């Protein structure tokens, strides 16, 4: 390619870059206005349902996996900037360096993330609508997470995934004092102590009979009880999920909904 042709293409790239930057400025001004409205309406800055929706929309129709992942990663930073200008959002990560790194991947570089111990995280998040806890939901530390959720008032507001050294993505819960409305692509997590004679298969049938998907069914043993922790598709406020919860409740001496939240988009 001749030098003058290369110069023309680079000039077009420069012009496109200027347009992109101006659009980011425009989007940021709009998010500032949204932030003011959220304050008036008493809504949290971080809306997990909105983030999931944006990730799906910007990647819609993109078939190239590399391009799709790149677009979602770019938007993670754009939305990170948006949350930063909306107000004082704080993320508290529990679970060491792995959790901190995963939280940074989930929330981008513009959001303040503070590592802390779980008791402090629960205390701070319970006091502030715009504070969120980022905790392991699988692997090391996950039993401690689940037990803490059982004993406290916070619920699972969102989930995130991060690549693991063992090839299987690590799952994290984002905890909040707030709840999220149905999005059409949700997951409900529930803890139950089954009645004597109720087997894991009995609980799994409660899910499968409605046509919902069971994502996991794990056991959490404590000094006082043996819990089944189930994750299944749907939101607790939707008819099918409500039917599942009633069926599980009839087979349990104890039940607690840990959260209904949008399923994570991998970025």
C-alpha positions as CSV (number, residue, x, y, z in Angstrom):
1,X,0.0,0.0,0.0
2,X,1.3,3.4,-1.0
3,X,2.2,5.9,1.7
4,X,-0.6,8.4,0.8
5,X,-3.3,5.7,0.9
6,X,-2.0,4.7,4.4
7,X,-2.2,8.3,5.5
8,X,-5.8,8.5,4.3
9,X,-6.8,5.5,6.3
10,X,-5.1,6.8,9.4
11,X,-6.8,10.1,9.0
12,X,-10.2,8.2,8.9
13,X,-9.1,6.4,12.1
14,X,-8.2,9.6,13.8
15,X,-11.6,11.1,12.8
16,X,-13.4,8.0,14.1
17,X,-11.5,8.2,17.4
18,X,-12.6,11.8,17.8
19,X,-16.2,10.8,17.3
20,X,-15.9,7.9,19.8
21,X,-14.4,10.2,22.4
22,X,-17.2,12.7,21.9
23,X,-19.8,10.0,22.2
24,X,-18.2,8.8,25.5
25,X,-18.3,12.4,26.8
26,X,-22.0,12.6,25.8
27,X,-22.8,9.2,27.5
28,X,-20.9,10.4,30.6
29,X,-23.0,13.6,30.8
30,X,-26.1,11.5,30.5
31,X,-25.0,9.1,33.3
32,X,-24.4,12.2,35.6
33,X,-28.0,13.2,35.0
34,X,-29.2,9.6,35.7
35,X,-27.2,9.7,38.9
36,X,-29.0,12.8,40.1
37,X,-32.3,11.1,39.3
38,X,-31.3,8.0,41.2
39,X,-30.5,10.1,44.3
40,X,-34.0,11.6,44.1
41,X,-35.7,8.2,43.7
42,X,-33.6,6.5,46.3
43,X,-32.1,4.0,43.9
44,X,-28.6,2.4,44.1
45,X,-25.9,3.6,41.7
46,X,-25.0,0.0,40.6
47,X,-27.9,-1.7,38.9
48,X,-27.0,-5.3,38.1
49,X,-30.0,-5.7,35.8
50,X,-29.0,-2.7,33.8
51,X,-25.4,-3.8,33.4
52,X,-26.4,-7.2,32.2
53,X,-28.9,-5.7,29.7
54,X,-26.1,-3.4,28.3
55,X,-23.7,-6.2,27.9
56,X,-26.3,-8.2,25.9
57,X,-27.3,-5.2,23.8
58,X,-23.8,-4.1,22.7
59,X,-22.8,-7.6,21.7
60,X,-26.1,-8.5,19.9
61,X,-25.4,-9.5,16.4
62,X,-21.7,-9.8,16.9
63,X,-20.7,-13.3,15.8
64,X,-16.9,-12.9,16.0
65,X,-16.0,-14.2,19.6
66,X,-12.9,-12.1,19.8
67,X,-14.7,-8.9,18.8
68,X,-17.7,-9.7,21.1
69,X,-15.4,-10.1,24.1
70,X,-13.5,-6.9,23.3
71,X,-16.7,-4.9,22.9
72,X,-18.0,-6.1,26.3
73,X,-14.7,-5.4,27.9
74,X,-14.7,-1.8,26.5
75,X,-18.2,-1.3,27.8
76,X,-17.1,-2.6,31.2
77,X,-14.8,0.4,31.4
78,X,-17.4,2.8,30.0
79,X,-19.9,1.7,32.6
80,X,-17.2,1.9,35.3
81,X,-16.7,5.5,34.4
82,X,-20.4,6.1,34.4
83,X,-20.8,4.7,37.9
84,X,-17.9,6.8,39.1
85,X,-19.5,10.0,38.0
86,X,-22.9,9.0,39.3
87,X,-21.8,9.0,42.9
88,X,-19.8,7.4,45.7
89,X,-19.9,3.7,44.9
90,X,-17.8,1.4,47.1
91,X,-17.0,-2.3,46.6
92,X,-15.6,-4.4,49.5
93,X,-13.9,-7.6,48.4
94,X,-13.4,-10.6,50.7
95,X,-11.3,-13.5,49.7
96,X,-7.8,-12.3,49.2
97,X,-6.0,-11.3,46.0
98,X,-8.2,-13.6,43.8
99,X,-11.4,-11.9,44.9
100,X,-9.9,-8.4,44.6
101,X,-8.7,-9.2,41.0
102,X,-12.1,-10.6,40.1
103,X,-13.8,-7.5,41.5
104,X,-11.6,-5.3,39.5
105,X,-12.5,-7.2,36.3
106,X,-16.2,-7.0,37.2
107,X,-16.3,-3.3,38.0
108,X,-13.5,-1.8,36.0
109,X,-10.8,0.6,36.9
110,X,-12.8,3.7,37.9
111,X,-14.5,2.2,41.0
112,X,-13.0,2.1,44.4
113,X,-12.4,-1.5,45.7
114,X,-11.3,-2.1,49.3
115,X,-10.2,-5.5,50.5
116,X,-11.6,-6.3,53.9
117,X,-12.7,-9.1,56.3
118,X,-16.2,-10.4,56.0
119,X,-17.7,-9.0,59.3
120,X,-16.6,-5.5,58.3
121,X,-18.0,-5.9,54.8
122,X,-21.4,-7.0,56.1
123,X,-21.5,-4.1,58.5
124,X,-20.6,-1.4,55.9
125,X,-22.8,-2.8,53.1
126,X,-25.8,-3.0,55.5
127,X,-25.4,0.8,56.3
128,X,-25.0,2.1,52.8
129,X,-27.1,1.5,49.7
130,X,-24.2,2.2,47.4
131,X,-21.8,-0.2,49.1
132,X,-21.6,-3.8,47.8
133,X,-19.7,-6.9,49.0
134,X,-17.8,-9.1,46.6
135,X,-17.3,-12.6,48.0
136,X,-16.4,-16.1,46.7
137,X,-19.4,-18.3,45.8
138,X,-17.3,-21.4,44.8
139,X,-14.0,-22.8,45.9
140,X,-12.0,-21.7,49.0
141,X,-14.0,-19.4,51.2
142,X,-17.4,-20.1,49.7
143,X,-18.7,-22.1,52.7
144,X,-17.8,-19.1,54.9
145,X,-19.7,-16.8,52.5
146,X,-22.8,-18.9,52.5
147,X,-22.9,-19.2,56.2
148,X,-22.5,-15.5,56.6
149,X,-25.4,-14.8,54.2
150,X,-27.5,-17.2,56.2
151,X,-26.8,-15.3,59.4
152,X,-27.1,-11.8,58.0
153,X,-29.7,-9.6,56.2
154,X,-27.8,-9.0,52.9
155,X,-28.8,-10.9,49.8
156,X,-27.2,-11.8,46.5
157,X,-27.7,-8.9,44.1
158,X,-25.5,-10.1,41.2
159,X,-22.9,-12.7,40.3
160,X,-19.6,-12.6,38.5
161,X,-17.1,-15.1,37.0
162,X,-13.3,-15.0,36.8
163,X,-10.9,-17.4,35.1
164,X,-9.4,-19.9,37.5
165,X,-6.0,-21.5,37.4
166,X,-7.7,-24.9,37.3
167,X,-9.6,-24.1,34.1
168,X,-13.1,-23.8,35.6
169,X,-14.3,-20.2,36.2
170,X,-14.5,-19.1,39.8
171,X,-17.9,-17.7,40.8
172,X,-18.5,-14.7,43.0
173,X,-21.5,-13.2,44.6
174,X,-22.1,-9.4,44.8
175,X,-24.0,-8.7,48.0
176,X,-26.3,-5.8,48.8
177,X,-29.1,-4.5,51.0
178,X,-31.1,-3.9,47.8
179,X,-32.9,-6.4,45.6
180,X,-33.3,-6.5,41.8
181,X,-36.4,-6.9,39.7
182,X,-36.9,-9.8,37.2
183,X,-34.9,-9.4,33.9
184,X,-36.0,-12.6,32.1
185,X,-32.5,-14.2,32.5
186,X,-32.2,-14.7,36.3
187,X,-31.0,-17.1,38.8
188,X,-32.5,-17.8,42.3
189,X,-30.3,-19.2,45.1
190,X,-32.0,-20.8,48.1
191,X,-30.8,-22.5,51.2
192,X,-32.9,-25.3,52.8
193,X,-32.8,-27.9,55.5
194,X,-34.7,-30.8,54.0
195,X,-37.1,-32.8,56.1
196,X,-36.0,-36.2,57.1
197,X,-36.5,-38.6,54.2
198,X,-36.2,-35.8,51.6
199,X,-33.3,-36.6,49.2
200,X,-31.3,-34.4,46.8
201,X,-33.3,-36.0,44.0
202,X,-36.6,-34.9,45.6
203,X,-35.4,-31.3,45.7
204,X,-34.1,-31.5,42.2
205,X,-37.5,-32.7,41.0
206,X,-39.0,-29.6,42.5
207,X,-37.0,-27.7,39.9
208,X,-37.2,-30.0,36.9
209,X,-41.0,-30.5,37.1
210,X,-41.5,-26.8,36.2
211,X,-39.1,-27.0,33.3
212,X,-36.6,-24.7,35.0
213,X,-32.8,-25.4,34.9
214,X,-31.0,-26.5,38.0
215,X,-27.5,-25.0,37.9
216,X,-26.2,-26.5,41.1
217,X,-27.2,-28.4,44.3
218,X,-24.5,-28.4,47.0
219,X,-24.3,-29.3,50.7
220,X,-23.3,-26.9,53.4
221,X,-22.7,-28.6,56.8
222,X,-22.5,-26.6,60.0
223,X,-22.4,-27.6,63.6
224,X,-26.2,-27.2,63.9
225,X,-27.6,-28.2,60.5
226,X,-27.0,-29.6,57.0
227,X,-28.1,-27.3,54.3
228,X,-28.9,-27.9,50.6
229,X,-27.9,-24.8,48.5
230,X,-29.8,-24.8,45.2
231,X,-29.3,-22.5,42.2
232,X,-32.0,-22.6,39.6
233,X,-33.3,-20.5,36.7
234,X,-35.9,-17.8,37.2
235,X,-36.7,-15.0,39.6
236,X,-38.5,-15.5,42.9
237,X,-41.2,-13.0,41.9
238,X,-42.1,-15.0,38.7
239,X,-44.7,-17.7,38.8
240,X,-42.6,-20.8,38.0
241,X,-39.8,-19.9,40.5
242,X,-42.5,-19.1,43.2
243,X,-43.9,-22.6,42.5
244,X,-40.5,-24.2,42.9
245,X,-39.9,-22.3,46.2
246,X,-43.3,-23.5,47.6
247,X,-42.5,-27.0,46.6
248,X,-39.1,-26.9,48.3
249,X,-40.7,-25.2,51.4
250,X,-43.1,-28.1,51.7
251,X,-40.1,-30.5,51.9
252,X,-38.1,-28.4,54.3
253,X,-37.9,-27.5,58.0
254,X,-36.0,-24.3,57.1
255,X,-35.8,-22.2,53.9
256,X,-34.1,-18.9,53.1
257,X,-33.9,-17.2,49.7
258,X,-30.3,-16.0,49.4
259,X,-31.1,-13.9,46.3
260,X,-32.7,-13.6,42.9
261,X,-30.4,-11.9,40.4
262,X,-29.4,-11.6,36.8
263,X,-27.1,-14.4,35.5
264,X,-23.7,-13.0,34.8
265,X,-22.4,-12.1,31.4
266,X,-18.8,-13.3,31.0
267,X,-16.5,-10.4,30.3
